[in-house]
Amino acid sequence: MEEIRTVFAAIALAVSVASMYVARRAWIQSNRPIVTAAVVEYDSGDEGAVFNLFVSNTGNRPATNIRLKAKPEEIDKLLTSSEKEKKRQSSHDCFSDKAMLPLLRNGEELTTSFGSIRKLGLAGEGLLYDSEIPIEITYKDLEGRDYRSRLTLKVHSREGFGGSVWK
């Protein structure tokens, strides 16, 4: 009889340890930073539009050491071939190590200018409308756990993403 109690106690202990492990893992997954990025139209007129690059933390914990990563040849796919070198470098700089964000509080959104486009039919330099590239976002939480997100960055108007809006 004593052996049966010992077996049940050992099983109960194993279930408790497993439960604690699963609960902690679930807590970590649900209480973490979630960092995303998007190209957002800042303003537009008759001849073109200007865009910002937004980086947001929609999670419920702060994120640290945030880096956006993309291959240089991929970044070039967002730009017209006639884009001036200074402006081209400005777009590339958003994905360099020097653009690392040391802290992004939960709920915080940071922005930087990302370029402009001209309406179809007008010669010019800038971003290519509807162009998109894969990017990777790496970041840490306050305890130093590493996170990595992969998403597509697309140059387009977020308002009226289907082609039109009621105004």
N, C-alpha and C positions, 0 to 999 in steps of 0.2 A: 504494500500500500504506500509506503514511504517513497518508493521508486517512482510511482505514478505521479505523486505530488511534485517530485523533483522534475520530472519530464514536463509537466504542465507549467511549472514555474519557469523553466528554461524556454519553453515555447512563448510564454507571455513576455519574458524579457526580450526575446528576439523580435517579437511583433512590436513591442514598445520602441526598441532601437530603430527598427525599420520605419516606423511611423514618424519618429522624430526626424530621421534623415529626409523622408519625403516631404514633411511639413517645412523643414528649413529650405530645402531646394525649391519648393513652390513659393515660399516667401521671397527668396532671392529673385526668382524669375518674375514675380509680380511687382516687386518693389525695386525697380531698376531704371536707369535712364534709357530712353529710346530716342535716338538722334536721327533726324531725317533732313534732307536738303531738297530744295526745289528752285527752279528759275521762275520768277514771278514778274509779270509786267508791272512796271512802276507807273508809267504814263505813256499815252499814245496820242498822236495827232493825225493830220491828213497825210503826212509823208513818211511817218515811221513811228517807232515805239522804242522805249528804253526799258531794260530789264535789270532786276536785282537778283542776286543769289541769296536765298534765305537758308539758314541753318537753324533748326528748331529742336528743342528737347521736349518731347511730349510725354516722357515718362514721369515718374513721381520721385526721382532722386536726381541730384546733380550729376553731370557728366564732366569728365576732365580729359585733357590731352586729345581733343577732337581734331582729327585730320581727315580731309577729303582727299581721295586718291583717284587719279585717272591717268591713263597712259597719254603722253604728249600727242601721239598721233590720233588718239580718240578725241582729245580736246580740239584739235585742228578741224575735226569733222563738224564742229559747231560754228566755225568761222568761214566767212567768204575767203576766197583765195587772195583777194585784193586788200584784206585787212592789214592795216599798218602794223609794223613790228611792235611799236610801243603798246598799242591796244591789244595785240595778240599776246604779248608777254603779261599784260594785266590779267587776262583770262587764265593763262597758265599759272600765274602766281596764286590764284585761289586754291590750287591743288598742290602747292609746294609745302615743304616742311615749315617754312617761315610763316605760313598762314595758320599754323596750329593754334587752336583756341584753348587756352589753359583751363577755362571753366565756363560751363553753360548750365545755369541754374534750371531746375525743373520748371517748365512753363515758359522759359525764356526763348526768344527768337532773335537772332542776330542777322544783319544784312550787310551786303557789300554790292557796289555796282558791278554789273556783269557784262554790259554791252548794249548795243542797240541794233535795230534793223531798219531798213527802208522798205517802203511798200513795193510790191512787185512791179517791175517795169521801170523802176528808178535805179540808175547806176549808183553804186555806193559800196561802202565797207560795212562790216559788222557781223552780226550773228545770222545764221541761216534759220529761218522760221521752220518749225516742225522738225528740226534736227534733234537727234537724241544720242546719248552715249551712256554706257554703263559706268557707274562709279562705285567706289567702296568707301565707307565711312568707318574709321576705327576710333574707338574711345574707351575710356575706363570709368568705373564708378569710384566713389571715394575710398573704397577698400582696396582698390587696385585691380579688380577683376576686369579682364579684357572683353570687349564686345566688338563685333564686326557686322556691318550691315551692307548689303549690296542692293542697289536700286538703279533705276534709269532716270537720268536727268534729261528733260525735254524742254526745248525752247518753244513755248507757245503761250497763248493767253489762257489763264486759268478761268477767267470769267468768260462764259460762253464757250466752254471747252467743246461743246457739240456743234458750234458754228454760229450761234446767235444768242442774244439775251433780250429780254423785255426791258425797255427803259422808259 
